[in-house]
Structure formats: C-alpha cells, structure tokens
Amino acid sequence: MTAELVRGQNHPLSRTRVEIGIAADTPVLALVAACDDTGRMAGPGALAHPGAPTVLPGLASPAEAAGVHRFAVDLEAVAASVHQLRVVLALPPGGPARFGSVAAPRVAVAEPGGADLAGFALAGLDAEGAVVALEVYRRQGAWKVRAVGQGYADGLPALLADAGLTAPAAAALASAALAAAAGPAGAGAAAARDGAGITAVPAAAAGTHGLPGSQETPPAGTAAGPAGAAPDAVGPATVPGPVPAPGTPYAGAPGPVPAADGAGGPPTVDYVHPRRRRGTSEPPEPAPQAPAPAAPGQAPVPVAGDATGWTMDERLYNQVWGMFEDLARAVAAYRSACEFADSRLDRELDAALSDPRHRLSGAGHPARDAARARRDELAAQARSVLDRDLDQLAAEAAVVEPALPAAYARWASPVWQDTPGAGPDEAPMALRLGDLHLPERPDLRIPMLVRLPLERGLWIDNGRTGSEAAMATDTDRLRRAAMDMAVAHAARLLAVHPAGRYSVHVIDAAGAGAASLAPLVHAGVLAGPPAAGAAGVTETLERLTRRVDLVQMAVRAGAPEELPPDVDTAEQLLIVHDFPHGFDDRAVTRLRYLADEGPAVGVHLLMVADRDEASAYGPLLDPLWRKLMRLTPVPDDHLADPWVGHAWTFEPDLPPAGSLVLDQAVERAARARRHARP
C-alpha cells in the first residue's frame, strides 16, 4: 500500500534498493544531492546532475530534462559520510519559469520494478524555480524517506547555496547542470551509471509512478482555537486540499473548475483533503474508520490529519485545535441566536402589554402567543443549525480520536498497546491533559492539549472547596484521585519522550502518595526515591535550583553545552504532593523561584495541593498559584476561553479502572532507559 505523504512526514524504507519515480506535466531537471547529517553538501562533487550524472557510489540522476523520470538507487553503496540524499527538481531554460504555473509534480519511492512505497505531490508551489522534493536519510542505522517540498524562488543557485556551497560555486554548478540538461544524454553517461549501484530505467517504464494533476495547496485562511484551557493555549489550524482535474466540479464549488494555465485560465483551489477528492479516475482509498465519501452537496467526509503541518502529529494537533474553535463558534452562534430571540420576545411582550385596551379586553393574548411562537421558531432554527454542525464535529472526532498518537490519545486508546518497546525517537509537540466539552453536547469531547515543553506549571487542586463536584466527593477519594492524575501525567511524559530526555522528581514529605507513586517507584523511572521530610524537601529543591542557576549562566555566557558533568540536561518535572507539609519559608521561596524561572530552562512544576491549606502564607503565594494552570481530579467547569467566554467543563483522563496500561507504559519507558545507557 502506498503511503501518500504530506510536507514533513516521513516513512520507513524496508529495503535498501529502491527506485525514485518523478512525473510532471512539463520537462523538469532531476538532481540528487549527497549531504551530511546537517544537510550540507561537501562540495560541487556531491551533486549528481546531467553534467555529472554519477559522481558518488550509489548516487545518480537522470541525464536530461524530461516529464517522467525513474532511476534506481542502491543505498548500501552510499558512503558512510552521506546521511541524506536529496532529490531536487528544477525547471530548465526555455520552459515555464515557476512551478506555480504547472500542475504539481509527483515524486515516489518504489520497490525495484514494483509498486510505490511512498509518494508525495509537490503542491502549494508558486514562484519557485527549484525545489527539494524529498530526501532519503539515515536514522539510527535505518533508511527513511521524508517529504520536503521546500522551494526557492531564486532557482537552483539559491538552493545549492542554501546547501552549503559558496555563491559563486553554486551559480557555476547550477549553470553547468542546466546547460547539460539542454541536450540528450549520451550512451556513455548511461553506461557510466552501470556498475556503481545505479541502474537507469527507460522513462516509459515509469508511466504508472506519477499522478500529475492532483495538487494540494495550503489554505488561504486559518482558524485559531485552543486545544486546552482556552486562556492557556492558542494556535492555528488550517485545512489543505487538492486542485481537481481541469473542468472537474467539486462539492461546494460555485461552478466548474477552470482549466490550468495555458488551457483557459488559472487553476481554482478546492480546500478539500486529497482523500475527499472527486472526479478522479480511480477512487481514493478511504481513511481508516471513516464513513463513505460524501455525495456532491453534502458535508465532506472527515479525515484524520486534515490540517496543515510538517508532520502528522502537527497536523493532528492543528486539527484538534480547529475542532475546539469550531465547537466554540458553533455554540456561541447558537447562544447568541437564542439571546436575540429572547430579547425580541421581551420587546414584543412589552409592546403588547403597554396598550391598556389589550389588558382589559384580552386581545393581547393572541399577540403574546404569536410572539412566543416566533421566539420558539427562531430557537428551533438555531438549534437545527447547531445540531448539524455538532454532528459533523462528532463525526470528525470519531475519526480523529483513534488516529491520535500516544501523547494525544486517551489512556484507553489501543495506541498504548502498540507502543514499541524501543521508545520514541523524538519528543512530542503536545500532551493531553484531559477532555473539554460544553453543556449543549456533553458527549462531544475535545482533547485538551498543551504544548511541550510546558510554559506554565500544572496545579492539580485536591481541595474540596474548589467546586460543587469536589464538595460532593469524599476527601480521601479526592486526594487519591488527584495524586493518581499527577502520576498519570508523569507516566505519559516519560513514555512519549525518548529515553533519558525526561527526568521526574517527587516531593512527598509525609509519604501520603506512596500508593499512587508505586508504579513509578517499582519501575525505577524516577530520578531518585521520593523526597520525604523537611530534609528531603530541602535537598531536592536545592538540587533543582542549582540546575536552573547553572543553565541560566551557561545560556547567558553563550555556551549552553559547558555545564558540569553532574548536571542533568534532560527536561525536569518536579511533583510536589501535600504542599505545604514539610516546607519552611526558605523552601517556599525556592519553590516560587522554580515556578518563575524553571520553565525557561527545562524545569517544570506539577503541584498536587489544596490552596486553603497554604492560606497561612497569605498573599505571599498568590503569584505561585497564578503561575500554574489549575486542573481538577473531578469534572469541573472552571476553564474559560478568552474569545467567546465559554465555561468549558474539564474532565481528567485517567487509566481505566483495573487496567495495567499505565504500568505497561512505565515498564516500556524503563526498558528504553536501560537500553539507552552506555
């Protein structure tokens, strides 16, 4: 099955001999650049181009400009110093000057003589004359392919200069490559490729390795919305889409799509995901667990990852934020319509009652009944529109939720069962804290995501005076739920970060959180045993305060890597339980310092505390509480967004009762840490 990539998305390669196919509506020049692990070329000899189609073992490029290319690459023959092979496309002289005036080219990595493994349509280009289409790169001894799509309006010289060549060398090399592409390649060039791990394939054989005419472009507008507590997270979410084939109508369009340049006018952009494409000769493969494609005139079929971003995680993150904003706006419109209907009803009732004749004769009753009927009609219309929008959001949520990665997924999601034992390669961009919903549709839950690293600490309120739900909960159960919630967040952070990239410290002065902390303690994933007593509190705070001071000094000196060997450079999370038990005035001051200065240098705070128990400090601790994002272990509507003022109900996400999913996630993190140690 072919993996259709988007910009920034990568895909593993299961073989070292592959073929690269290129299909375009106009002749393009294909080049291959050999780069190091920083993306820099060693010199002009690191570029395979028509003037020198084979200059390095395992690396070649077609010998002339053409609309269809297909060439084989032997990754085993690539030198050990080469970490990236970049496939570059450029427009030769005498043809179109920019990629925006032609249909989007498509690049595919395929099995030798077989089916495509991964494909990428270079959509969204405009004034660019040269573009890095994709790169095949090494990652921990294995090869992967990444969709790049980075274009250069100044053409091939600017692209080569950006790859590390000097401006004169880049200009000379680009001129030589473009000049060599003007004529056909000789037989000697093709023969030179043989025996070096590269086998040229006739262009006609690659006819099935490209789908010109499908184009995906970034949208003209953005939709911003928070995927967490609305005042605490703001971000854009945009929806890309393809350009249908010339003359093909699509749902929601005002009319037929004009033909492409040279055939009647510029292309018209349809902002619909490629999986929702209509009018193609072959129906696209449906998204997992998605409903059947919508008929023309109906709402588009929801697709997971239907937003812009360099990676699938970023696309899903932006899509969740867009869903949050769509829900906020839909409910705001409904409430506004109901308020208007109520205000008009009040005005009409006042007018009916202001006439004394209506009050004495009873003639005002029909007027009042008519006013109430109009109000009910307006409210019913508003509710109908709201239900339509919420049904579409619910369908999208049903598709998005199963596709979320572990950092975004519920603990009940199967993704936690499929997490590889080796651990992730990269840190996630966000973390799920729970779910958000509104009273108009309580079953429609939007994941509450916060960006990582945390810009603000977290405070899980285990006090009973914070909300009605907390007051109705037994004190011991509430405190246990709050600590369980803190442990779940810590376990998630450890599980979704690469081994050794996250350290967790715990202050449990009275030892009251031992039962909740047991999975972390038994797995050995904590930076040390939970600190107990006043001495443990002091020692832990001193160690983290010293780290903050040293990292700050190193950053200010311009040498962030010059740190003492005993300083842990990983991100740090400090869980404080039962504050202020075991804290003296000096410890409180250090805690405030960590809350203020820690996040900027990788030290983050997670408090599990009852604010009333710290009331003896008076206003001294008010800045501390304001620095933290307040969460509750029970559902509560204390979160509000700054756009429309909704009070969102926050519901924490905890592992299912009786489930071992948290223990298994922590054990996998522990194994990854052991394997990562030298």
C-alpha positions in Angstrom: 0.0 0.0 0.0 1.4 3.4 -1.0 1.9 5.9 1.8 0.8 9.3 0.5 3.0 11.8 2.4 2.5 15.4 3.3 5.2 18.0 3.9 7.4 17.0 6.7 6.0 13.5 7.0 8.5 10.6 7.0 8.1 6.9 6.2 10.4 4.0 6.8 12.0 2.1 4.0 12.1 -1.7 4.3 14.7 -2.2 1.6 18.0 -0.6 0.5 17.5 -0.9 -3.3 14.7 1.5 -4.3 13.6 3.4 -7.4 12.6 7.0 -7.5 9.9 8.0 -9.9 9.1 11.6 -11.0 6.1 12.6 -13.0 5.4 16.1 -14.2 3.3 17.8 -16.9 6.4 19.7 -18.1 10.0 18.6 -18.5 11.9 19.0 -15.3 15.5 18.6 -14.4 16.1 15.9 -11.6 19.2 16.1 -9.5 20.4 14.3 -6.4 22.5 16.0 -3.7 24.5 14.0 -1.1 24.5 15.8 2.2 25.9 15.2 5.7 23.8 14.9 8.9 23.4 18.7 9.0 22.1 18.9 5.4 25.2 20.4 4.0 27.0 19.3 0.8 30.7 18.7 0.9 31.2 20.5 -2.4 30.2 20.6 -6.1 31.1 16.9 -6.4 28.3 16.0 -4.0 25.7 16.8 -6.7 24.7 14.3 -9.3 23.3 16.3 -12.3 23.2 15.9 -16.1 26.7 17.2 -16.5 28.0 14.6 -14.0 25.1 12.1 -13.5 27.2 9.7 -11.4 29.8 11.2 -9.1 29.4 9.1 -6.0 28.7 5.4 -5.3 25.0 4.6 -5.1 24.0 8.1 -6.3 22.9 9.3 -9.8 20.4 11.4 -11.5 18.7 11.3 -15.0 20.9 12.7 -17.8 18.3 15.1 -19.3 15.2 17.1 -18.5 12.0 15.1 -19.1 8.4 14.9 -17.9 8.9 11.4 -16.5 12.0 10.0 -14.7 12.7 6.8 -13.0 16.1 5.8 -11.6 17.3 3.2 -9.2 19.4 3.9 -6.1 21.5 1.4 -4.1 21.5 2.7 -0.5 24.1 0.1 0.6 26.6 1.7 -1.8 26.2 5.2 -0.4 29.2 6.3 1.5 29.1 6.3 5.3 29.7 10.1 5.4 26.4 10.7 3.4 23.4 10.9 5.7 20.9 12.5 3.3 20.1 12.0 -0.4 18.0 15.0 -1.5 16.0 14.7 -4.7 16.0 18.2 -6.3 13.7 19.3 -9.2 14.5 22.4 -11.3 12.8 23.9 -14.3 15.2 24.0 -17.3 15.6 27.1 -19.5 13.1 27.6 -22.3 10.1 26.3 -20.4 7.9 27.6 -17.6 9.8 29.8 -15.1 7.9 28.8 -12.0 6.3 25.7 -10.6 3.1 27.6 -9.8 2.2 27.7 -13.4 2.2 24.0 -14.0 0.5 21.0 -12.4 2.1 19.7 -9.2 4.8 17.2 -9.9 4.7 13.9 -8.0 7.7 12.0 -6.6 7.5 8.4 -5.5 9.9 5.9 -3.9 9.1 2.5 -5.2 10.2 -1.1 -5.0 12.5 -2.1 -7.9 10.2 -2.6 -10.8 7.3 -2.7 -8.4 4.7 -0.7 -6.5 5.2 2.7 -4.9 6.2 2.6 -1.2 5.7 6.3 -0.6 4.5 9.2 -2.8 4.4 13.0 -2.5 2.7 15.6 -4.6 4.6 18.9 -4.5 1.6 21.1 -4.1 1.4 24.7 -3.0 4.3 26.0 -5.1 4.2 29.4 -6.7 7.2 31.4 -7.8 9.7 28.7 -7.1 12.0 27.6 -9.9 13.7 24.8 -7.9 12.6 22.7 -5.1 13.9 20.0 -2.8 11.2 17.3 -3.4 12.1 14.7 -0.8 15.1 13.3 1.0 16.1 9.7 1.8 18.0 9.8 5.1 19.6 7.6 7.7 18.0 7.3 11.1 19.7 5.1 13.7 21.1 2.8 11.1 17.9 2.6 9.0 16.8 4.5 5.9 13.7 6.6 5.8 12.1 9.0 3.3 10.8 12.4 4.2 8.6 14.7 2.1 10.2 18.1 2.0 8.7 20.3 -0.7 11.0 23.3 0.0 11.1 25.7 -3.0 13.4 28.5 -4.0 12.1 31.5 -5.9 15.7 32.3 -7.0 16.1 28.9 -8.6 18.8 26.3 -8.4 21.7 28.6 -7.4 19.8 29.7 -4.3 19.0 26.1 -3.4 22.7 25.0 -3.8 23.9 28.0 -1.8 21.5 27.0 1.0 23.0 23.5 0.9 26.4 24.9 1.9 28.1 25.9 -1.4 29.5 29.4 -1.8 27.5 31.8 -4.0 30.0 31.6 -7.0 30.3 27.8 -6.8 26.5 27.4 -6.5 26.0 29.7 -9.6 28.6 27.9 -11.6 27.3 24.4 -10.7 23.7 25.4 -11.4 24.7 26.9 -14.8 26.6 23.7 -15.7 23.7 21.4 -14.7 21.1 23.5 -16.6 23.3 23.7 -19.7 23.9 19.9 -19.7 20.2 19.3 -19.5 19.6 21.1 -22.8 20.8 18.1 -24.9 20.2 14.4 -24.7 22.4 12.2 -22.6 24.9 10.1 -24.5 25.1 6.4 -24.2 28.4 6.7 -22.3 26.6 8.5 -19.5 24.1 5.7 -19.2 26.9 3.1 -19.3 28.9 5.0 -16.6 26.0 4.6 -14.2 26.1 0.8 -14.5 28.3 -1.0 -12.1 28.1 1.8 -9.5 24.9 0.6 -7.8 22.8 2.7 -10.2 20.7 1.3 -13.0 18.9 3.6 -15.4 15.3 2.6 -16.3 13.7 3.8 -19.5 11.3 6.7 -18.9 8.4 4.9 -20.5 8.6 2.3 -17.8 7.7 4.8 -15.2 4.3 5.8 -16.5 2.5 4.4 -13.6 4.6 6.2 -11.0 3.1 9.6 -11.1 -0.3 11.2 -10.9 0.0 14.7 -12.4 -3.0 16.8 -12.0 -3.5 16.3 -8.2 -2.4 19.3 -6.3 -2.5 20.1 -2.6 -2.1 23.7 -1.5 -2.1 25.5 1.8 -5.3 27.3 2.6 -5.8 31.0 2.3 -7.1 31.4 5.9 -6.5 30.0 9.3 -8.7 29.0 12.2 -7.3 29.5 15.6 -8.5 27.8 18.7 -7.2 26.4 21.9 -7.0 22.7 22.4 -6.6 23.1 26.1 -7.8 25.6 28.7 -8.7 28.4 26.3 -6.7 31.1 28.0 -3.7 28.9 28.1 -3.3 27.6 24.6 -3.8 29.4 21.3 -2.8 28.1 17.9 -3.7 28.0 14.2 -5.4 25.1 12.4 -5.7 25.2 8.6 -7.1 22.8 6.1 -5.3 21.9 2.9 -6.8 20.5 -0.2 -6.2 19.4 -3.8 -6.9 21.1 -7.1 -9.2 18.9 -9.1 -8.5 17.9 -12.6 -9.3 20.7 -15.1 -13.0 21.0 -15.7 -14.0 18.7 -12.8 -16.7 20.1 -10.5 -16.4 19.5 -6.8 -18.7 19.8 -3.8 -19.2 23.3 -2.5 -17.8 25.0 -5.6 -19.7 27.8 -7.2 -19.2 26.3 -10.6 -16.9 24.2 -12.8 -13.2 24.4 -12.1 -11.4 26.4 -14.8 -8.6 24.6 -16.8 -5.0 25.1 -15.7 -2.6 27.7 -17.2 -2.5 27.6 -20.9 -5.9 26.0 -21.2 -8.3 28.7 -20.2 -7.1 30.4 -17.0 -5.5 29.9 -13.7 -6.4 26.9 -11.5 -9.1 27.2 -8.9 -8.2 25.8 -5.5 -10.6 23.4 -3.7 -9.6 23.2 0.0 -10.5 19.6 0.5 -8.3 16.8 1.7 -6.9 14.5 -1.0 -8.9 11.6 0.4 -12.1 13.7 -0.3 -11.0 14.2 -3.9 -13.8 13.8 -6.5 -13.7 13.3 -10.2 -10.5 11.2 -10.3 -10.4 8.1 -12.5 -9.6 5.9 -9.5 -11.4 6.4 -6.2 -9.0 7.2 -3.3 -8.5 4.8 -0.5 -10.8 5.7 2.4 -9.4 6.8 5.7 -9.4 4.3 8.5 -12.7 4.1 10.2 -14.1 6.9 8.1 -17.5 6.9 6.6 -18.1 6.6 2.9 -17.2 9.6 0.7 -19.9 12.3 0.7 -22.1 12.9 -2.3 -21.8 16.3 -4.0 -23.6 19.0 -2.0 -23.1 17.1 1.3 -20.6 17.8 4.1 -17.1 16.4 3.3 -16.1 13.2 4.9 -13.9 13.7 8.0 -10.3 12.7 7.7 -7.8 12.4 10.4 -4.9 14.7 9.9 -6.9 17.1 7.7 -4.9 20.2 8.7 -1.6 21.7 7.7 1.7 20.8 9.4 5.1 19.4 8.7 4.4 16.1 10.4 1.3 14.0 11.0 1.5 14.8 14.7 1.4 18.5 14.0 -1.5 18.1 11.5 -3.5 16.2 14.1 -2.6 18.8 16.7 -3.8 21.6 14.5 -6.9 19.7 13.6 -7.8 19.2 17.3 -7.4 22.9 17.8 -9.6 23.7 14.8 -12.2 21.3 16.2 -12.1 23.2 19.5 -12.6 26.6 17.8 -15.4 25.2 15.5 -17.2 23.9 18.6 -16.7 27.2 20.4 -18.0 29.3 17.5 -21.0 27.0 16.8 -22.1 27.1 20.4 -21.5 30.9 20.5 -23.7 31.4 17.4 -26.4 29.3 18.9 -26.4 31.1 22.2 -26.4 34.5 20.5 -29.4 33.5 18.4 -31.3 32.3 21.5 -30.4 35.6 23.3 -31.7 37.6 20.3 -34.9 35.6 20.2 -35.5 36.1 23.9 -34.8 39.9 23.7 -37.2 40.2 20.8 -39.8 38.3 22.7 -39.4 40.7 25.6 -39.8 43.7 23.3 -42.9 42.3 21.7 -44.5 41.3 25.0 -43.8 44.8 26.4 -45.4 46.3 23.3 -48.5 44.0 23.7 -48.9 44.8 27.4 -48.3 48.6 27.0 -51.7 49.0 25.3 -54.5 49.3 28.1 -57.1 48.0 25.6 -55.3 44.7 25.3 -55.1 44.3 29.0 -58.8 45.0 29.6 -60.3 43.1 26.6 -57.9 40.2 26.5 -57.0 41.0 22.9 -53.3 40.9 23.9 -53.3 37.1 24.3 -53.0 36.3 20.6 -50.2 38.9 20.3 -48.3 37.2 23.1 -48.9 33.8 21.7 -47.6 34.9 18.3 -44.5 36.5 19.9 -43.7 33.3 21.8 -44.3 31.2 18.6 -41.8 33.4 16.7 -39.3 33.0 19.6 -39.7 29.3 19.5 -39.3 29.2 15.8 -36.0 31.2 15.9 -34.7 29.0 18.7 -35.6 25.8 16.8 -33.8 27.1 13.7 -30.7 28.0 15.7 -30.8 24.5 17.3 -31.1 22.8 13.9 -28.0 24.6 12.6 -26.2 23.8 15.8 -27.1 20.1 15.6 -25.9 20.0 12.0 -22.5 21.5 13.0 -22.2 19.3 16.1 -23.0 16.2 14.2 -20.2 17.0 11.7 -17.8 17.7 14.6 -18.8 14.4 16.3 -18.1 12.5 13.0 -14.7 14.2 12.8 -14.0 13.4 16.4 -14.8 9.7 15.8 -12.2 9.6 13.1 -9.5 11.7 14.8 -9.6 10.1 18.2 -8.4 6.6 17.0 -5.6 8.3 14.9 -4.1 10.3 17.8 -0.5 9.4 18.8 0.2 8.3 22.4 1.0 11.8 23.6 -2.5 12.9 22.5 -4.5 9.7 23.0 -6.7 8.6 25.9 -5.3 6.0 28.2 -8.0 3.7 26.9 -6.8 4.0 23.3 -5.2 0.9 21.6 -2.2 3.1 20.7 -0.9 2.5 24.2 -0.8 -1.3 23.5 1.1 -0.8 20.2 3.8 1.5 21.5 7.2 0.0 20.5 9.5 -1.1 23.3 12.4 0.9 21.9 10.6 4.1 22.8 10.0 7.2 20.6 12.8 8.9 18.6 11.6 12.5 19.1 9.9 14.4 21.8 6.2 15.2 21.1 4.9 18.7 20.5 2.0 18.5 22.9 0.5 16.5 25.8 -3.1 15.5 26.5 -4.3 16.6 30.0 -7.9 15.6 29.6 -11.1 16.4 27.7 -13.2 19.5 27.3 -16.9 19.8 26.5 -19.9 22.1 26.6 -23.4 21.5 28.0 -25.0 21.8 24.6 -23.3 18.4 23.6 -21.7 16.7 26.7 -20.8 13.6 24.7 -18.7 15.6 22.2 -15.3 15.7 23.8 -12.4 17.7 22.5 -8.9 16.6 23.7 -7.2 19.3 25.9 -3.7 19.5 24.5 -0.9 21.7 25.9 2.3 22.5 24.0 5.6 21.0 25.2 7.8 22.0 26.9 5.4 23.3 29.4 5.4 27.1 29.5 3.4 27.0 32.7 3.4 24.5 35.6 0.4 22.5 36.5 -1.6 22.5 39.7 -4.0 19.7 40.5 -6.4 21.0 43.1 -7.2 18.3 45.7 -9.3 20.7 47.8 -13.0 20.2 48.4 -13.9 23.9 48.2 -13.0 24.5 44.6 -16.2 23.2 43.0 -19.5 21.5 43.7 -18.3 18.2 42.3 -15.3 18.3 44.7 -17.5 19.1 47.6 -19.6 16.1 46.8 -16.6 13.8 46.8 -15.1 12.1 49.8 -11.8 13.8 50.9 -9.7 10.7 50.8 -11.0 9.7 47.4 -10.5 13.2 46.1 -6.9 13.3 47.3 -6.1 9.9 45.9 -7.7 10.8 42.5 -5.5 14.0 42.4 -2.3 12.1 43.0 -3.3 9.3 40.5 -3.8 12.1 38.0 -0.4 13.5 38.6 1.2 10.1 38.3 -0.6 9.5 35.0 0.7 12.8 33.6 4.3 11.9 34.7 4.0 8.4 33.2 2.7 9.8 29.9 5.6 12.3 29.8 8.1 9.5 30.4 6.5 7.2 27.9 6.3 9.7 25.0 9.8 11.2 25.3 13.0 9.5 24.1 14.9 7.6 26.7 16.9 9.8 29.0 15.2 13.0 27.8 12.9 13.4 30.7 13.5 13.1 34.5 10.9 13.1 37.2 11.5 14.1 40.8 8.9 13.7 43.6 8.5 15.5 46.9 6.1 13.6 49.1 7.1 14.9 52.6 4.5 12.9 54.5 4.6 9.8 52.3 0.8 10.0 51.7 1.2 9.5 48.0 3.1 6.2 48.2 0.2 4.1 46.8 -0.2 6.3 43.7 3.5 6.5 43.2 4.1 2.7 43.3 4.2 2.2 39.5 6.9 4.8 39.1 8.9 3.7 42.1 8.8 0.0 41.2 9.8 0.6 37.6 12.7 2.7 38.6 11.9 5.6 36.3 12.2 8.3 38.9 15.4 10.4 39.2 15.6 9.3 42.8 13.4 8.0 45.7 10.5 10.3 46.6 11.8 13.0 49.0 10.4 12.7 52.5 10.6 15.0 55.4 11.9 18.5 55.6 15.5 17.4 54.8 14.3 15.6 51.6 12.4 18.7 50.6 15.4 21.0 51.1 17.8 18.7 49.2 15.5 18.3 46.2 14.8 22.0 45.9 18.5 22.9 46.3 19.5 20.5 43.5 16.9 21.8 41.0 17.6 25.4 42.0 21.3 24.8 41.3 20.4 23.4 37.9 18.3 26.4 37.0 21.1 28.8 38.0 23.8 26.9 36.1 21.8 26.6 32.9 20.9 30.2 33.0 24.5 31.2 33.5 25.6 29.0 30.6 22.9 30.4 28.3 23.8 33.9 29.1 27.5 33.2 28.5 26.7 31.8 25.1 28.0 28.3 26.0 24.9 26.2 26.9 26.9 23.0 26.5 29.5 24.0 29.0 27.8 22.5 32.1 29.3 20.5 34.9 29.1 16.7 34.3 26.7 16.2 37.2 24.0 18.5 35.7 21.2 16.5 34.1 20.5 18.2 30.8 17.1 16.4 30.4 13.8 18.1 30.9 12.9 18.0 34.6 9.5 17.6 36.2 9.0 18.1 39.9 5.9 16.7 41.5 5.1 18.3 44.8 2.5 16.4 46.9 0.8 17.7 50.1 2.2 21.2 49.9 3.0 23.0 52.2 3.7 20.0 54.5 7.5 19.8 55.1 8.1 23.3 53.7 9.7 26.1 55.6 10.0 29.7 54.5 13.2 29.1 52.6 11.7 26.1 50.8 8.7 28.1 49.8 10.9 30.8 48.4 12.8 28.2 46.3 9.6 26.7 45.1 8.4 30.1 43.9 11.7 30.6 42.2 11.4 27.3 40.3 7.8 28.2 39.2 9.1 31.6 37.9 12.4 30.7 36.3 12.3 26.9 35.8 10.2 26.6 32.6 12.6 28.6 30.5 15.5 26.3 31.3 13.6 22.9 31.4 12.4 22.6 35.0 8.7 22.2 35.3 6.4 22.1 38.3 3.4 19.8 39.0 1.7 20.7 42.3 -0.9 18.5 44.0 -2.2 20.8 46.7 -5.1 22.4 48.5 -4.8 26.1 48.3 -6.7 26.5 51.6 -4.1 24.5 53.4 -1.5 27.1 52.4 -3.6 30.0 53.4 -1.3 30.8 56.4 1.2 32.3 53.9 -1.4 34.8 52.9 -0.8 36.7 49.6 2.8 35.6 49.5 1.7 32.5 47.5 -0.8 34.3 45.2 1.9 34.7 42.4 2.7 31.0 42.7 -0.9 29.9 42.1 -1.2 32.4 39.2 1.8 30.9 37.5 0.2 27.4 37.4 -2.6 26.0 35.3 -5.3 24.7 37.6 -6.8 21.3 36.9 -9.2 19.2 38.9 -9.4 15.5 39.5 -13.2 15.6 39.1 -15.1 17.2 36.2 -15.4 20.9 36.7 -16.3 24.0 34.5 -13.6 26.3 35.8 -11.8 26.8 32.5 -12.9 29.7 30.2 -11.7 30.8 26.8 -10.9 34.5 26.0 -12.7 34.5 22.6 -16.3 33.9 23.4 -16.2 33.4 27.2 -17.5 29.8 27.3 -17.1 28.0 30.6 -15.6 24.7 29.5 -16.1 21.5 31.5 -12.7 19.9 32.1 -12.7 16.1 32.6 -9.4 14.4 33.5 -8.2 11.4 31.6 -7.2 8.5 33.9 -6.3 4.9 33.0 -9.4 2.6 33.1 -10.1 1.1 36.5 -8.3 -2.3 36.8 -6.2 -1.7 33.7 -2.5 -2.3 33.6 -1.9 0.2 30.8 -0.1 2.7 32.9 2.2 0.0 34.4 3.0 -1.3 31.0 3.8 2.2 29.7 6.1 2.8 32.6 7.8 -0.5 32.1 8.4 0.2 28.5 9.9 3.5 29.4 12.1 1.8 32.0 13.4 -0.7 29.4 14.1 2.0 26.9 16.1 3.9 29.6 18.1 0.8 30.3 18.9 0.1 26.7 19.9 3.7 26.1 22.5 3.7 28.8 26.1 3.1 27.5 
